[in-house]
Amino acid sequence: MSYAIETNLALGQLDDCGTTPDILEPFRAALNAMSGGALVVDPLTNIGSSGAVLMSRLTAGTIQFAYGSSNRIPVPSNPLVYAHLFGMEVQEFCSWWYGGAGAAHIASQIATLAPPANNLYVFPVNCAPGESGGWYKEAVTMKKMLDGKWSDGSQIKLRLADECGPTHLLAFPNVTTPPPVLSGSWLQDAKNGVYNGGELFSPLGDSSLVNGMFPNYPNVTGSIIDAGIKHYYIQTWQTPFRGRCLFVNKLFFDTVLTAAQQEMVTSAAYKCHMQIIANQLQGQDAIIKQFQLLGGIIHEKLPSDYLMSLRSATDEIYRQNSVADLTGFYGATLAHQRDFIRKNHVRWQSGNLDRTWRFKSRLNYESDLHPDTW
């Protein structure tokens, strides 16, 4: 039997959205092989409509498989499955989801929803590693952010998505965070003067020919650097991980598939997840090096005082979100994740030597990428 898999995301994005033709191939190929051709999922297609429509089609049973952002999960806690600001990195999120009862925690919230919204299983299949600090007109300093002005007196206007906008505005009220004019086109909005800084994707995504920052990559023509916004920060605070999910119609999974086929879908999703993480974590230094060769100024770290202010603001925004959610789901998930972090972070931070120290001054491990500033 052949089944469609649909998405609301633009196809062809080579980034943490992951909608190039091969992105779900590990899932499709594994499922086909394990089932002997009994379960065939078609190549990803775009429905040409919103994520809400996508999920309505999925939970109603019009389609059996869908792919989209974790913020399509129909519970108020979904932002914390999409990203945890200043929180878990990709491997830590996966540990929480698979080993720390995160999957069961979110499933229990979905189960309380009225039909058909509860007709849903969630499989994270594309947990992208940390994005970047983004692109800025000038080097970032605490004073500039407090003043809301670049050194030439122009207003700082940042592109920041989801909870990052309110967080930044709370910490630095003189900086503006305008909404996008052209959906998905950070680059064109920057060229039109809507933004002169902010983040979009990871290096992989920024180099994408679809909705990226370099429409002629690996060339500079028409890029964000060509537009005069050339200071690039490797370090991210916004999204230590970003979640994209395979969504499966629950009634179909529970009643149409045999127990063996259910295990096939689950195992194929796990394989896809691992393979995408592996692909996302490699090769991005080479992309950043190309940014540098094209005229980008590469900063390894954001200023620590700037990050401290944003971290404090993040805690306050999370508190406000918890209070505002009358279902209690947001606060419950935040507490669930924080409890997991509390019980494990000493091992995370101390179990291995500092990454920089591990490789610094060892010629056999020296990076091809040398940032312009620390």
C-alpha positions as CSV (number, residue, x, y, z in Angstrom):
1,M,0.0,0.0,0.0
2,S,1.3,3.5,-0.9
3,Y,0.7,6.5,1.4
4,A,1.2,10.2,0.8
5,I,3.3,12.3,3.1
6,E,2.6,16.1,3.1
7,T,4.2,19.2,4.5
8,N,3.4,22.9,4.7
9,L,7.1,23.7,4.5
10,A,8.7,25.0,1.3
11,L,10.3,22.1,-0.6
12,G,13.9,22.2,-1.5
13,Q,15.3,23.8,1.6
14,L,18.7,22.4,2.4
15,D,18.6,23.3,6.1
16,D,17.1,22.4,9.5
17,C,13.7,22.4,7.8
18,G,15.0,19.6,5.8
19,T,12.7,19.4,2.7
20,T,15.2,18.5,0.0
21,P,14.1,15.3,-1.8
22,D,16.4,13.1,0.2
23,I,15.6,14.3,3.7
24,L,13.0,11.6,4.5
25,E,14.6,9.0,2.2
26,P,16.1,7.1,5.2
27,F,12.5,6.7,6.6
28,R,11.0,5.8,3.3
29,A,13.7,3.4,2.3
30,A,13.8,1.6,5.6
31,L,10.1,1.2,5.8
32,N,9.9,-0.1,2.3
33,A,12.8,-2.6,2.9
34,M,11.4,-3.8,6.3
35,S,7.9,-4.3,5.0
36,G,8.9,-5.9,1.8
37,G,7.1,-3.2,-0.2
38,A,3.8,-3.6,1.9
39,L,4.3,-0.1,3.3
40,V,5.4,2.5,0.8
41,V,5.5,6.2,1.7
42,D,5.6,8.5,-1.4
43,P,8.0,11.4,-1.8
44,L,7.3,14.5,0.3
45,T,4.8,16.9,-1.3
46,N,3.7,20.5,-0.3
47,I,0.0,21.1,0.4
48,G,0.2,24.8,-0.6
49,S,-1.5,25.8,2.6
50,S,-0.9,26.4,6.3
51,G,0.4,24.1,9.0
52,A,-3.0,24.1,10.6
53,V,-4.6,22.8,7.4
54,L,-1.8,20.1,7.3
55,M,-2.6,18.9,10.8
56,S,-6.4,19.0,10.1
57,R,-5.9,16.7,7.1
58,L,-3.7,14.4,9.1
59,T,-5.9,14.0,12.2
60,A,-9.0,13.7,10.1
61,G,-7.4,10.8,8.3
62,T,-7.3,12.4,4.9
63,I,-3.6,11.6,4.9
64,Q,-1.8,9.2,7.2
65,F,1.7,10.8,7.3
66,A,2.8,14.4,7.6
67,Y,6.0,16.3,8.2
68,G,6.4,19.7,9.8
69,S,7.7,21.7,12.7
70,S,7.3,20.6,16.3
71,N,5.2,23.7,16.9
72,R,2.5,21.9,14.9
73,I,1.9,19.6,17.8
74,P,-1.6,20.8,19.0
75,V,-0.7,21.5,22.7
76,P,0.5,24.8,24.2
77,S,3.8,23.3,25.2
78,N,4.8,22.7,21.6
79,P,7.4,25.5,21.6
80,L,9.5,23.5,24.0
81,V,9.6,20.6,21.7
82,Y,10.6,22.9,18.9
83,A,13.4,24.6,20.8
84,H,14.5,25.3,24.5
85,L,16.3,28.7,24.6
86,F,19.5,28.4,26.6
87,G,18.5,24.8,27.3
88,M,19.2,21.4,25.8
89,E,21.3,20.7,22.8
90,V,20.3,18.2,20.2
91,Q,21.8,15.1,22.0
92,E,20.3,16.2,25.3
93,F,16.8,16.8,23.8
94,C,17.0,13.3,22.3
95,S,17.9,11.9,25.6
96,W,14.9,13.6,27.2
97,W,12.6,12.5,24.5
98,Y,13.6,8.9,24.2
99,G,15.1,8.2,27.7
100,G,13.7,10.8,29.9
101,A,9.9,10.2,29.3
102,G,9.6,13.2,27.1
103,A,7.7,11.3,24.4
104,A,5.3,9.9,27.0
105,H,4.9,13.4,28.6
106,I,3.8,15.0,25.3
107,A,1.6,12.0,24.3
108,S,-0.2,12.3,27.6
109,Q,-1.1,16.0,26.8
110,I,-2.2,15.1,23.3
111,A,-4.5,12.4,24.7
112,T,-6.5,15.0,26.7
113,L,-7.5,16.8,23.5
114,A,-11.0,16.4,21.9
115,P,-11.2,14.4,18.7
116,P,-9.9,14.6,16.1
117,A,-6.9,16.6,17.5
118,N,-5.9,13.7,19.7
119,N,-5.7,11.4,16.7
120,L,-1.9,11.8,16.5
121,Y,1.4,10.2,17.1
122,V,4.6,12.3,17.0
123,F,8.1,11.0,15.9
124,P,10.9,13.6,15.9
125,V,12.9,12.7,12.8
126,N,14.9,15.9,12.2
127,C,16.3,17.3,15.4
128,A,18.7,19.9,14.0
129,P,21.7,21.0,16.0
130,G,22.2,24.6,17.1
131,E,21.6,27.2,14.5
132,S,23.7,30.4,14.6
133,G,23.8,33.8,16.2
134,G,23.0,35.1,12.8
135,W,24.1,38.0,10.5
136,Y,24.6,41.6,11.7
137,K,25.4,44.9,10.1
138,E,28.2,45.5,12.6
139,A,29.9,43.6,15.4
140,V,27.5,43.1,18.4
141,T,28.2,45.0,21.6
142,M,26.2,45.4,24.8
143,K,26.2,49.2,24.4
144,K,24.8,49.0,20.8
145,M,22.0,46.7,22.0
146,L,21.2,48.9,25.0
147,D,21.1,52.0,22.8
148,G,19.3,50.2,19.9
149,K,21.6,51.9,17.5
150,W,24.5,50.8,15.3
151,S,27.6,53.0,15.4
152,D,26.4,55.1,12.5
153,G,23.2,56.0,14.4
154,S,20.9,53.7,12.4
155,Q,18.2,51.7,14.3
156,I,19.0,48.1,15.1
157,K,16.3,46.0,13.5
158,L,16.6,42.2,14.1
159,R,14.8,39.2,12.6
160,L,14.1,36.9,15.5
161,A,11.4,34.2,15.4
162,D,9.0,32.7,17.9
163,E,9.9,33.4,21.6
164,C,13.2,35.0,20.7
165,G,11.6,38.2,19.7
166,P,9.8,38.9,23.0
167,T,12.9,37.7,24.9
168,H,15.2,40.2,23.1
169,L,12.7,43.0,23.4
170,L,12.4,42.5,27.1
171,A,16.2,42.5,27.5
172,F,16.9,45.3,25.0
173,P,13.7,47.4,24.5
174,N,15.4,49.9,22.2
175,V,16.1,47.2,19.6
176,T,13.2,46.6,17.2
177,T,12.2,43.1,16.1
178,P,9.8,43.8,13.2
179,P,7.6,41.0,11.8
180,P,8.6,39.7,8.4
181,V,7.0,41.4,5.3
182,L,7.8,38.5,2.9
183,S,7.2,35.2,4.7
184,G,10.3,33.1,4.8
185,S,12.5,35.6,3.0
186,W,14.9,37.0,5.6
187,L,17.2,38.0,2.7
188,Q,14.7,40.0,0.7
189,D,13.4,41.7,3.8
190,A,17.0,42.7,4.7
191,K,17.5,44.1,1.2
192,N,14.3,46.1,1.6
193,G,15.5,47.6,4.9
194,V,13.1,45.7,7.2
195,Y,16.1,44.1,9.0
196,N,19.8,44.8,9.5
197,G,20.5,41.8,11.7
198,G,19.1,38.6,13.1
199,E,19.1,34.8,12.6
200,L,17.4,32.4,10.2
201,F,18.9,29.0,10.0
202,S,22.2,27.1,10.6
203,P,25.1,27.5,8.2
204,L,23.6,24.7,6.1
205,G,20.3,26.6,5.9
206,D,21.8,30.0,5.3
207,S,23.6,28.5,2.2
208,S,20.5,26.9,0.8
209,L,19.4,28.1,-2.6
210,V,15.8,28.0,-1.4
211,N,14.9,30.6,1.2
212,G,18.5,30.9,2.3
213,M,20.9,33.8,2.5
214,F,22.9,32.9,-0.6
215,P,20.7,32.5,-3.7
216,N,23.8,31.9,-5.8
217,Y,25.8,29.9,-3.3
218,P,28.8,29.3,-3.3
219,N,29.0,32.8,-4.9
220,V,28.3,36.0,-3.1
221,T,26.1,37.7,-5.7
222,G,22.7,38.7,-4.3
223,S,23.6,37.4,-0.8
224,I,23.3,38.8,2.6
225,I,27.0,39.8,2.4
226,D,26.4,41.5,-0.9
227,A,23.6,43.4,0.9
228,G,26.1,44.8,3.4
229,I,25.2,42.6,6.4
230,K,28.4,40.6,6.8
231,H,29.2,40.0,10.5
232,Y,28.3,36.4,11.2
233,Y,28.2,34.8,14.6
234,I,28.7,31.0,14.9
235,Q,27.4,30.8,18.5
236,T,23.7,30.5,19.0
237,W,21.4,31.4,21.9
238,Q,18.1,31.0,20.2
239,T,17.9,27.4,19.3
240,P,20.4,24.9,20.7
241,F,18.2,22.4,18.8
242,R,15.3,22.7,16.5
243,G,12.6,20.0,16.1
244,R,10.9,18.8,13.0
245,C,8.6,15.8,13.2
246,L,7.0,13.0,11.4
247,F,3.3,13.0,12.3
248,V,1.2,9.8,11.9
249,N,-2.5,9.4,12.1
250,K,-3.1,7.5,15.4
251,L,-6.2,5.6,14.3
252,F,-4.4,4.3,11.2
253,F,-1.4,3.4,13.3
254,D,-3.4,1.6,16.0
255,T,-6.0,-0.2,13.9
256,V,-4.7,-0.6,10.3
257,L,-1.1,-1.5,10.9
258,T,-0.1,-4.9,12.5
259,A,2.1,-4.9,15.5
260,A,5.0,-5.8,13.3
261,Q,4.2,-2.9,10.9
262,Q,3.9,-0.5,13.9
263,E,7.4,-1.5,14.9
264,M,8.6,-1.0,11.3
265,V,7.3,2.6,11.2
266,T,8.8,3.3,14.6
267,S,12.2,1.8,13.7
268,A,12.3,3.6,10.3
269,A,11.6,6.9,12.1
270,Y,14.4,6.3,14.5
271,K,16.8,5.5,11.7
272,C,15.8,8.6,9.8
273,H,16.3,10.7,13.0
274,M,19.8,9.4,13.6
275,Q,20.9,9.8,10.0
276,I,19.6,13.4,9.7
277,I,21.4,14.3,13.0
278,A,24.6,12.8,11.6
279,N,24.2,14.7,8.3
280,Q,23.4,18.0,10.1
281,L,26.4,17.8,12.4
282,Q,29.0,17.5,9.7
283,G,30.3,19.8,7.0
284,Q,29.1,23.1,8.4
285,D,32.6,24.5,9.1
286,A,33.3,24.3,5.4
287,I,30.2,26.4,4.7
288,I,31.2,29.0,7.3
289,K,34.7,29.1,5.8
290,Q,33.1,29.8,2.4
291,F,31.1,32.7,4.0
292,Q,34.5,34.0,5.2
293,L,36.1,33.7,1.7
294,L,33.1,35.6,0.3
295,G,33.8,38.6,2.6
296,G,31.9,37.6,5.8
297,I,33.5,38.5,9.1
298,I,33.2,35.4,11.3
299,H,32.8,35.8,15.1
300,E,33.1,32.6,17.1
301,K,31.2,33.9,20.2
302,L,28.6,36.5,21.1
303,P,29.5,38.9,24.0
304,S,29.0,37.3,27.4
305,D,27.3,40.3,28.9
306,Y,24.8,40.3,26.0
307,L,24.1,36.6,26.5
308,M,23.6,37.0,30.3
309,S,20.9,39.6,29.7
310,L,19.2,37.4,27.2
311,R,19.3,34.4,29.5
312,S,17.7,36.3,32.3
313,A,15.0,37.6,29.9
314,T,14.4,34.1,28.7
315,D,13.6,32.9,32.2
316,E,11.1,35.7,32.6
317,I,9.4,35.1,29.2
318,Y,9.1,31.4,30.1
319,R,7.5,32.4,33.4
320,Q,5.0,34.6,31.6
321,N,4.2,31.9,29.1
322,S,3.6,29.4,31.9
323,V,1.2,31.8,33.7
324,A,-0.6,32.7,30.5
325,D,-1.3,29.0,29.6
326,L,-4.5,28.1,31.5
327,T,-4.2,24.5,30.5
328,G,-1.0,24.2,32.5
329,F,0.6,22.2,29.7
330,Y,3.4,24.8,29.0
331,G,4.4,25.0,32.6
332,A,4.2,21.3,33.1
333,T,6.5,20.6,30.1
334,L,8.9,23.4,31.2
335,A,9.1,21.8,34.6
336,H,9.5,18.3,33.1
337,Q,12.5,19.5,31.0
338,R,14.0,21.5,33.8
339,D,13.8,18.6,36.1
340,F,15.6,16.4,33.5
341,I,18.3,19.0,33.0
342,R,18.8,19.4,36.8
343,K,19.3,15.7,37.2
344,N,21.7,15.4,34.3
345,H,23.6,18.6,33.6
346,V,26.5,18.0,35.9
347,R,27.4,15.0,33.8
348,W,26.8,16.9,30.6
349,Q,29.1,19.7,31.6
350,S,31.8,17.7,33.4
351,G,31.8,14.3,31.7
352,N,34.0,15.5,28.8
353,L,36.7,18.0,28.6
354,D,35.9,21.4,27.2
355,R,35.6,21.2,23.4
356,T,37.9,24.1,22.7
357,W,40.6,22.9,25.0
358,R,40.4,19.4,23.6
359,F,41.4,20.4,20.1
360,K,43.3,23.7,20.6
361,S,47.0,23.7,19.6
362,R,46.9,20.1,18.3
363,L,48.0,20.3,14.7
364,N,46.4,17.0,13.8
365,Y,43.0,18.4,14.9
366,E,43.4,22.0,13.7
367,S,40.4,23.3,12.0
368,D,40.4,24.6,8.4
369,L,38.1,27.4,9.7
370,H,39.8,30.2,11.7
371,P,37.2,32.8,12.9
372,D,38.1,36.4,12.6
373,T,37.3,37.1,16.2
374,W,36.9,35.0,19.3
